[in-house]
Amino acid sequence: MLKAIQTKILLAILAVLVAIAGTLAYRRHEAAKAALQRQQEYERFGQRVEQEKKKHSSAAANEGKTWQKYIP
């Protein structure tokens, strides 16, 4: 009888440990997903900034050429 109770207690402890391990693995997975998402957003932001820089710098580079046409 005592051995059966000990076995049940050990199984209950094992179940709790498995549940804790599963929770920790899930949290680690979610944290990795969030970090990847932040990294992707940062890269998209950087690309957008680079596109804006190119757009604005090309407009400034062509500005002198357009004004030369209007000077008498």
N, C-alpha and C positions, 0 to 999 in steps of 0.2 A: 504494500500500500504506500509506504514511504517513498519507494523508488518511483512509483507512478506520479506522485506529487512532485518530486524533484524533476522528473522528465517534463512535466507540464510547465513548471516554473522555468526550466531551461528553454523550452520552446517559446514561452512568452517573452523571455529576455531576447532570444534570437529574433523574434518577430519585431520587437521594438528596435533592435539594432539595424535590422534591414530597412525598417521605415525611416530611421534617421539617415542612413546611408543614401536611400533614395531621395530624400528631401535635399540633402547636401549636393547630390549629383544634379538634381533639377535646378537648384539655385546657381550652381556653377555654369550649367548650360545656358540659363537665362542671362547671366552676367556676360557670358561670351557673346551671345546674340546681341545684347545691347551695346557692347563694345564694338562689335563689327558694324552695327548700324551707325554708331557715332562716327566711326572711321570713314564709312561711305559718305555720310553727310558732309564731313570735313573735306573729303576729296572733291565732292560735287561743288561745294562752296569755293574751293580753290580753283577749280576749272572755270567757274562762272566769273571769278575775279580776273583770271587770266584773259578770258574772252573780252571782258569789259576794258581791260588795259589795252588790248590790241585794237579794239574798236575806237577808243578815245585817242590812242597814240597815232593811229592811221589817219584820223580826221585832222589832227594837229599837223601831221606831216604833209598833208595835201593842202592845207590852208594857204601856205605861201604861194603855191602854184596857182590857186584860183585868184588870189589878189593881184598877181602879176598881170592877169588878163584884163583887169579893170583899171589899171593905172594908165593914164593917157601918155 
